[in-house]
Amino acid sequence: MVLSRTTLAILLSLLALLLFDAMGLIIKLLSPGYSAAELSAWRNLFGLVPSVLALWLSRQWRENGRTLGLRQWRLAVLRGVIVTFAQYCFYLSLGLLTFATASTITYANALFMTALAVPLLGEKVGALRWAAVVVGFGGVVLVVGPGRDTFTPVALLPLGAALLYALVGITARMMDDGPPSALINLYSSGVAAVGSMILALLTGGFTPVAGGSDLMWILAMGGFGGVAVLCLTVSYRMTEQSNLAPFSYFGIPFAFIFGWLFFEEAPWAELFPGALLIATGGLLIVWRERRLARAAP
């Protein structure tokens, strides 16, 4: 059976979700012994290998003469700095919150992207998409739980990560269409690697790797994260992002199942019904954008 490009792109995006979750599980496993900044630095360092491979395999890059120059290099560097702090917030939250809760809150990035597109990209957002943002943020509030006895300010960390990841997405849309995505990704990944190393040194330095087992986990963490980014990059180039966006919310049940299987966490009270509202808000935005794309001449 021959798969269509769209079906293959969807399967690659789902594989990316699984790899990102595997990376997150390793981060949570290693968090008691290593700081979030250290783990971010190791992830970015080893994750550079798939980024370089993606650029080397890029036909567009070869057709452009294999140039490494980028006209908007300052914007690409800014994206790397934003990634550095987004990762730090998210990785720190993984060590302090249940796995599913930290992961679910970061899905607010689609809502932030819609809201930020108005001031930063000059986009017009209609009543339906604003309603979707409100519904989604209502879900975020329920999951974060301000005013609840179990509320902790730590729950704001993945929310901050979601905002920063949304800025990464917005700035990607500010980049020229000419440069290959793999080159832009390599700039951001390289800056994030340097930035996370500096952040690790400023927040206590690096802890000696405890042994061969930890080293293997660290290598796997970087490899999973780097390959996941590569899978997403390939999938985005194979079909429209609107075809992939609905499947990104499969990450919420994936995170719940993995947290339950590996850490015996089952935060039903924290996640529901907030997680459903986050997914509903995001899917409404996707549905509306697809309607607008079809109506466009």
N, C-alpha and C positions, 0 to 999 in steps of 0.2 A: 504494500500500500504506500503510495506516494503522498506525503503530507504537503499541504499548501504552505506558502510562505507565512501566512498569518497564523496558521496552527502551529508551525514550528516556532515562530516568534513567541507565541503564548507559552509553549512548553519551556522555552529558554527563560522566560520571565519567571515562571513558577520554580524552575531550578534555581534561579538567582535568589528567590525568596527563601528556599530551603537552605542555601549556602549562607545567606545572611543570618538566618536563625542559628545555623551550626556555629558560625563565628560568634554570635552573641552568647550562646551556651558556653563556649570556651572562655569568653571574657568573664562571664559570671563565675565559672569554675576557678579561674586564676585570680579573681579579684581579692580574695583574702591575703594573697602573698605579694601582689604587685599593684601599684597605683594605676588609676585610670589613664594618666598621662603616659606612663611606661607602656601600657598595653596598646595605647593608640600609636605610640612611636614604633613599636615592633610590628603592629599590623600594617602601618603605612610603609615601613621599610621593606618588608617581605612582599607586600602587595604591589610594589613597583614592578616586580617581575612580570606579572600578567599585563600590567599597563604598557610596558615596553613591548611585549609580545603583540598586544593589540595594535600598537602603532606600526610595528614591523610588517604585520599582515594586512595593513590597511591599503587597499588598492588606490583610494583617493590620495593618500599620502605619497605613494609612489608616482602617481600621475602628476602630482604637484612638484615633482623633483626632489622629494624627500627632504624638503626644507624644514628646519626646526624653528624658524622665525615665526613670530606671531604679532600681527599689528596691534592687537588689543592685549598685549602681554600683561599690562597693569591690571586689567580686569581679571585675567586668568590667575594672576598672583593673588588678588583679593579673594577669588573663589577658594583658593587653597587655604588662605588664612581662616575663612569662614568655616571650611570643612574641619580645620584643626579644633576649633572651639565647639563645633557641633558634635564631633566625635567625643571630645572630653566630657561634655555634659551627658551624652547618652551612655558612654562606658561607665561613668561614675554612677549613674542611676541603676545600671544593671547589677552593680554590686550591693545596692542598698534597697532596691524594690524587688517584688516578685517579677520574674522574667516576662510574663504575659502583660502585666500592668505597664512596665517600662516600654515594652514594644508597642503596645496598643496606643499609648498617648502620642508616640511619634507619628502616628498616622494622621495627626492633625496638620501635617505639613501641606497636604492638598488644600485644606481650608485656608491656611496662611497664604499659600501661593495665589489663590483667587483674590483674597483681600489685598495683597501687596501688588498685584498686577495693576490695580487702579492708579496708585501714586507713582509707581516705578516704571510702568510700561505704558501708561495712559490708556489702558483698556477700559471699555465700558462694560460694567457688570449689571445685568438686569435684576429685576425683583426676584425671579426664581432662584438665581444663583446666590443672591444675598440671603434668601430664605434657607437655602441649603447650608450656607456658612453658619447661620444662626443655629440650625438644627445640629450641625456637627460640633460646634463649640459648646452647645448644651450637653452633648455627650461627653466632651472633654471635661467639663465642669463636674459631671457625675463621676467620672473615673478618678479625677484628681481629688475630689471630695473635700473642698473647703467647707469648714463648719461641721464636718463629720468627726466623731471621736477618734477615728483611726487616721485622720488627715496628718500628713507630714510634709513640711516644705520641700523635702527631697523630691516629691512628685512633680515639682516645678522644673526639675532638671530635664526630663524627657520632653517637656513642653517647650523649654528653651531650645533643645536640640531640634525639635520640629520646626520652630521658627527659623533657625539657622539653616537647616536643610532646605526650607522653602526659599530662602535667599540664594542658596546655591542653584536651585532650579531656575529662579528668576534671572540670575546673572547669566546662566547658560543661554537663555533666550535673548540676552543682550549681545551675545557674541555674533560676529560675522558668519554668514552661511558658508563662506569659502573654505576655511580650515577644517580638516577632518576632525570628527569628534574625538578620535583616539589621541590626537595631539593636544587638544584642549584638556582632555582628561589627564594626560601625562603631566602637563604643567601643574594642574591642581593637585595631583597626587604627589608630585615632587615637592611642592611648597608645603603641603600638609605633612609630609615626612619630616622636613626640616623644622617646621613649626612645632610639631608634636615632640620632637627631640628637645627643642629649646624649652618647651613647657615642662617636660619631664625633669630637666635639669633645674628649672626654677622652683619646682614643687617637691624637691627632695632627692633628685637624682635617680639613678638606676639601681635596682636591687639585683645582686648576682643571681643568675638563673640557678634554681635549686638543684637541678639534675637533668638527666637525659629525657625524662618523662615530660618535664615542664618545657624543655626546648622543643620537643615534638609537638606539644600543644600550641606553642607560640608559632611554630612554622605552619601548622595547620590553620591557625587563626588568620595569619596573613594570606595564606593561599586561598582559603575559602572566601575571604573578603575580596581579594583581587580578582578571582575567577568570577565571583558574583557580579562585580562591576563590569567585567568583560562580557558576560552573558547579557546583561541589561543593555550594554552598548550595541551589541549585535542585534538584539531583538528590536530595539528602537529604530534601527536602520532597515529592518525587514518589513515593518508595517507601521501604521500610524499609532501614535501613543494612545489615542482614544480607544483603540482596540485592546490595548494591554491594561489600561488603568483599572477597569473593573476587577481584574484578576489579582491586583495588588492587595486587595482586602482579604484574600485568602491567608495573608500573613497573620491576621488576628487569630483565627482558630489554630493555625500552625503553631504560633507562639504559646497558646494555651496548652495544647497537647504536649509540646516539648517540655514546657515548664512542669507539667504534671508528671511526665515520664521520667525526667532526669533529676528534678529537684523536689518532687512530691508537693508541688504548689497547685492549688486549685482556688484562685481568688474570685469566686463567683460574685460575691457581694461587691467587690471593687469594680469588676468589669461590666456587669450587666445591670441596667440596660444601656449604660453609657457607650459601650463598644458598638452596639447596634446603631445608635444614633450617629456615631462618628462615621461608620460605614455608609449609613443612609445618606448623610450629608455629602460625603465624597462621591457616591454613586449618582446622586442628583446632579452634581456639577458635571460629572462625566457625560451623563445623558444629555444635559443641556448643550454642552460643547459639541457633541456629535450632531445634535439637531441643527445647530448653527452652521457646522461644517457642511452638512448636506444641503442646507438652504443657500449657501454661498454660491455665486456664479462660477 
